[in-house]
């Protein structure tokens, strides 16, 4: 039997990328080589100009210029914090050129935003870290964005970052070399269960409550799905087959607040992500978060975050300038 061809992947780092997600992805390929005893994969780490860029942790690794990377089967854009400020015309043009050569394009963590900005996700399912979903949806309303851990849609591979990079790469290994090797790779990293593409990202409340309060988790999920046009407590209670009083007791017991207060917090946190991740006017952020007027939105925002929306956006902009 002929030896399998070596698959060559490229990892394009943008400033403040997630080091954990990036190295987690590469380590799956390294382990596949080790366990198989064959050079199944090789990889090249790239930046726009070849100069090292800092991860969000401040660490950096050696890289080559993307134009010098050579032939690749897939390119993964590795993102992290402040991704909205990291798109570059030269990177977009290079990614488009790769796509025209039938190179698969992927994204790790917030790298999805870079692919979207380059117009390379139209007609594909994609995902991104849950924190960045509101900003991505507002900026690119035409995209099909899923809450899953990762999406493999034809020649587009996206994942939510963190440990989801492990699941995505293990799935890609399985697609090329079978699940026997893929499971061996996962076992080496003490992964008890390889999560599939239909596994959802865990929302913070679910992390907090686990599976002990499914009705509460369902109520919060229903709230989160109706932020732009808030719904009443009677409708929420009916949706999960509880009375309004039962719903109120559930929130009071486990979250120590009334449902309306928790709902307001969800809307304001959604508004803050839009405010800091997009350039939407404050009035549009207010409407997209279920507020009928800007003054009412500003009042609620200040009560919750102790700062007015416009001042919060200015402060964030100043922090980005100071950070370079």
C-alpha positions in Angstrom: 0.0 0.0 0.0 1.3 3.4 -0.9 2.2 5.8 2.0 -0.5 8.4 2.5 0.3 11.9 1.2 1.2 14.5 3.7 -1.5 17.1 4.3 -0.1 20.6 4.6 -2.1 23.1 6.7 -1.4 26.8 7.3 -2.2 28.7 10.5 -2.5 32.5 10.0 -2.1 34.4 13.2 -3.7 37.8 13.7 -2.7 40.0 16.7 -4.1 38.9 20.1 -5.1 35.4 18.8 -6.0 32.7 21.3 -2.8 30.8 22.1 -4.7 27.9 23.7 -6.9 27.3 20.7 -4.0 27.7 18.2 -1.7 25.2 20.0 -4.6 22.8 20.7 -5.3 22.6 17.0 -1.6 21.9 16.0 -1.1 19.4 18.8 -3.8 17.1 17.3 -1.8 17.0 14.0 1.5 16.4 15.8 -0.1 13.5 17.7 -1.6 12.0 14.6 2.0 11.9 13.1 3.4 10.3 16.2 0.8 7.6 16.6 0.7 6.6 13.0 4.5 6.7 12.6 4.0 8.6 9.4 4.2 12.3 8.3 0.4 12.6 7.8 0.5 16.3 8.5 2.9 19.2 8.3 2.0 22.8 9.1 3.3 26.3 8.7 2.6 29.2 11.0 2.1 32.6 9.2 1.5 36.2 9.9 0.8 38.9 7.3 4.4 40.0 7.0 6.3 37.3 8.8 6.9 39.3 11.9 5.8 37.6 15.2 2.5 38.9 16.5 1.5 38.7 20.2 -1.2 36.3 21.4 -3.8 37.6 23.8 -1.5 36.2 26.5 1.4 38.4 25.2 3.4 35.3 24.0 4.5 35.0 20.4 5.9 32.4 18.1 8.1 32.4 15.0 6.2 32.7 11.7 6.7 33.2 8.0 5.0 35.7 5.7 1.8 34.4 4.3 3.0 35.1 0.8 5.9 32.7 1.4 3.9 29.9 2.9 3.8 27.7 -0.3 1.1 25.3 -1.3 -1.5 24.5 1.3 -4.5 22.3 1.6 -6.2 24.4 4.2 -5.7 27.8 5.9 -6.9 28.4 9.4 -7.3 32.1 10.6 -6.5 32.2 14.3 -8.3 35.0 16.1 -8.8 36.2 19.6 -9.7 39.5 21.2 -10.6 42.7 19.5 -11.0 40.8 16.2 -13.0 43.7 14.6 -9.9 45.8 14.5 -7.7 43.0 13.0 -9.0 42.7 9.5 -6.5 43.9 6.8 -7.1 44.3 3.0 -3.9 42.4 2.3 -5.1 39.4 4.4 -8.5 39.5 2.7 -7.0 39.5 -0.7 -4.6 36.6 0.1 -7.5 34.5 1.5 -9.6 35.2 -1.6 -6.6 34.0 -3.7 -6.3 30.9 -1.7 -10.0 30.2 -2.1 -9.7 30.6 -5.9 -7.1 27.9 -5.8 -9.6 25.6 -4.0 -7.7 25.8 -0.7 -10.1 25.1 2.2 -10.5 28.0 4.6 -11.0 27.6 8.3 -11.2 29.8 11.4 -10.3 29.2 15.0 -12.0 31.2 17.7 -12.8 34.6 16.3 -11.0 34.1 13.0 -14.5 33.6 11.6 -14.9 37.4 11.6 -11.9 37.7 9.2 -13.3 35.2 6.8 -16.7 37.0 6.9 -15.1 40.4 6.3 -13.4 39.0 3.2 -16.8 37.7 1.9 -15.7 34.1 2.1 -18.5 32.7 4.3 -21.6 33.5 2.1 -23.7 30.4 1.6 -21.8 28.4 4.3 -22.7 27.5 7.9 -20.2 28.9 10.4 -19.7 29.4 14.1 -17.8 31.6 16.4 -17.3 32.0 20.2 -20.6 32.8 21.8 -19.4 36.1 23.1 -18.9 37.3 19.5 -22.1 36.0 18.0 -24.1 39.2 18.5 -21.4 41.3 16.8 -21.0 38.9 13.9 -24.8 38.7 13.3 -25.2 42.4 13.3 -22.3 43.0 11.0 -23.1 40.1 8.6 -26.9 39.5 8.8 -26.8 37.3 5.7 -24.6 34.6 7.4 -25.9 31.3 8.7 -24.3 31.3 12.2 -24.8 28.2 14.4 -24.3 27.9 18.1 -22.4 24.6 17.6 -18.8 24.0 18.8 -17.6 23.7 15.2 -18.9 23.6 11.7 -17.4 21.6 8.7 -19.4 22.8 5.7 -17.7 21.6 2.5 -14.4 23.6 2.3 -15.1 25.9 5.3 -14.1 24.8 8.8 -14.9 27.1 11.7 -14.8 26.5 15.5 -15.7 28.4 18.6 -12.1 28.4 20.0 -10.8 27.0 23.2 -11.2 23.2 23.5 -13.5 23.2 20.4 -10.3 23.4 18.3 -9.5 19.9 19.6 -12.9 18.6 18.5 -12.7 20.2 15.1 -9.2 18.9 14.3 -9.9 15.4 15.6 -13.0 15.4 13.3 -10.8 16.5 10.3 -8.3 13.7 11.2 -11.1 11.2 11.2 -12.3 12.3 7.8 -8.9 11.7 6.3 -7.6 8.8 8.3 -10.5 7.2 10.1 -12.0 7.3 13.6 -9.6 4.7 15.0 -6.7 7.1 14.7 -8.8 10.1 15.7 -9.9 8.4 18.9 -6.3 7.4 19.7 -5.3 11.1 19.3 -8.1 12.2 21.6 -7.2 9.6 24.2 -3.6 10.8 24.3 -4.9 14.2 25.4 -7.2 12.6 28.0 -10.3 13.7 26.1 -13.1 11.5 27.5 -15.5 12.2 24.7 -14.9 13.6 21.2 -17.7 16.1 20.7 -19.3 16.2 17.3 -20.2 19.1 15.1 -23.8 19.1 16.5 -22.6 19.6 20.1 -23.6 23.1 21.2 -21.5 25.7 22.9 -22.2 25.8 26.6 -23.7 29.1 27.7 -22.6 30.4 31.1 -25.8 29.6 32.9 -25.7 26.0 31.8 -22.1 25.8 33.0 -23.4 27.1 36.4 -26.4 24.9 36.7 -25.4 21.8 34.7 -28.4 19.6 34.0 -30.0 20.1 37.4 -32.5 22.8 36.3 -33.6 22.2 32.7 -36.7 24.4 33.1 -34.6 27.3 34.2 -32.1 26.8 31.4 -35.0 26.6 28.9 -36.5 29.8 30.2 -33.2 31.7 29.9 -32.6 30.2 26.4 -36.0 31.5 25.4 -35.2 34.9 26.8 -31.9 34.9 25.0 -33.6 34.1 21.7 -35.9 37.1 22.1 -33.7 40.1 23.0 -34.7 42.5 20.2 -38.4 42.0 20.9 -38.8 41.1 24.6 -41.6 38.8 25.6 -43.7 38.8 28.7 -43.3 36.5 31.7 -46.6 34.8 31.1 -45.5 33.7 27.6 -42.1 32.5 29.0 -43.9 30.5 31.7 -46.3 29.0 29.2 -43.4 28.1 26.9 -41.8 25.9 29.5 -45.1 24.6 30.9 -44.9 26.4 34.3 -47.1 29.0 36.0 -45.8 32.5 36.3 -45.5 32.1 40.0 -43.5 28.8 39.6 -41.2 30.7 37.1 -40.6 33.5 39.6 -39.8 31.0 42.4 -37.4 29.2 40.2 -35.4 32.4 39.4 -35.5 33.5 43.0 -34.2 30.2 44.3 -31.4 29.6 41.9 -30.5 33.0 40.5 -31.6 35.1 43.4 -33.5 37.6 41.3 -36.8 38.0 39.6 -37.1 37.0 36.0 -37.6 40.5 34.7 -34.3 41.6 36.3 -32.4 38.7 34.8 -34.0 39.3 31.4 -32.9 43.0 31.6 -29.4 41.9 32.4 -29.3 39.6 29.3 -30.5 42.5 27.1 -27.9 44.9 28.5 -25.0 42.4 28.2 -26.1 41.8 24.6 -26.2 45.6 24.1 -22.7 46.0 25.5 -21.3 43.4 23.1 -22.9 45.2 20.2 -21.6 48.5 21.5 -18.0 47.3 21.8 -17.9 44.9 18.9 -19.6 46.9 16.2 -19.8 50.5 15.0 -23.6 50.6 15.2 -25.0 53.9 16.4 -26.2 53.8 20.0 -29.8 54.2 19.0 -29.6 51.0 16.8 -27.9 49.1 19.6 -30.8 50.2 21.9 -33.4 48.9 19.4 -31.5 45.7 18.8 -31.6 45.0 22.5 -35.3 45.6 23.0 -35.3 49.2 24.1 -37.9 51.6 22.6 -35.9 54.7 23.3 -32.3 55.8 23.7 -32.8 57.7 27.0 -34.4 54.7 28.6 -31.6 52.5 27.3 -28.9 54.9 28.5 -30.5 55.0 32.0 -30.7 51.2 32.3 -27.2 50.8 30.9 -25.7 53.3 33.4 -27.5 51.7 36.3 -26.1 48.3 35.4 -22.6 49.1 34.2 -22.1 52.4 36.1 -21.2 54.2 32.8 -23.2 55.6 29.9 -23.1 53.7 26.6 -21.2 56.4 24.6 -18.7 56.8 27.4 -18.2 53.1 27.6 -17.5 52.9 23.8 -15.0 55.8 24.1 -13.2 54.2 27.0 -12.9 51.0 25.1 -11.5 52.9 22.1 -9.0 54.6 24.3 -7.9 51.3 25.8 -7.3 49.9 22.3 -5.2 52.9 21.3 -3.1 52.6 24.4 -2.6 48.9 23.8 -1.4 49.6 20.3 
